[in-house]
Amino acid sequence: MTQKREITIRVSEQEFAMLETHCQAVGRTKTDILREFIRTLGKFASSNHTHSLNKSTNL
C-alpha cells in the first residue's frame, strides 16, 4: 500500500464554508473532495505538457 502523506492548509471562513456546503450537498468528505481535485491537477498538467509539445513542433 502506498504511504499516505498529510497536508494542512489554511483557508478563509468563506472558503471553508464553500467546501463544507459542497461536501454536504454531494454526500462526500472534505478529504475525498480535495483528493479528487488534486488528481485533476495531474490530468491538467499532462494535457498542458502535450499541448506545449504540439506547439513547439509547429515552428
C-alpha positions in Angstrom: 0.0 0.0 0.0 1.2 3.5 -0.8 2.3 5.6 2.1 -0.1 8.4 2.9 1.1 12.0 3.4 -0.7 14.6 5.4 -1.4 18.2 4.3 -2.5 21.1 6.5 -4.0 24.1 4.7 -5.3 27.4 5.9 -8.5 28.7 4.2 -10.8 31.7 4.9 -14.1 31.1 6.7 -15.8 31.7 3.3 -13.7 29.0 1.5 -14.2 26.6 4.4 -18.0 27.2 4.2 -18.0 26.7 0.5 -16.2 23.4 0.8 -18.4 22.2 3.7 -21.5 23.1 1.8 -20.4 21.3 -1.3 -19.5 18.2 0.7 -22.9 18.1 2.4 -24.6 18.6 -1.0 -22.8 15.7 -2.6 -22.5 13.5 0.5 -18.7 13.2 0.5 -16.0 14.1 2.9 -13.7 17.1 2.6 -10.7 14.8 2.2 -12.4 12.9 -0.7 -13.3 16.2 -2.5 -9.8 17.6 -2.1 -8.1 14.3 -3.2 -10.3 14.3 -6.3 -9.3 17.9 -7.0 -5.6 17.1 -6.7 -6.0 14.2 -9.1 -7.5 16.6 -11.7 -4.3 18.6 -11.4 -2.3 15.6 -12.7 -4.6 15.4 -15.7 -4.4 19.1 -16.3 -0.6 19.0 -16.2 -0.4 16.1 -18.6 -2.7 17.8 -21.2 -0.7 21.1 -20.9 2.6 19.2 -21.4 1.2 17.6 -24.5 -0.2 20.9 -25.8 3.2 22.6 -25.2 4.9 19.8 -27.2 2.5 20.2 -30.1 3.1 24.0 -30.2 6.9 23.6 -30.2 6.7 21.1 -33.2 4.7 23.6 -35.3 7.5 26.2 -35.6 
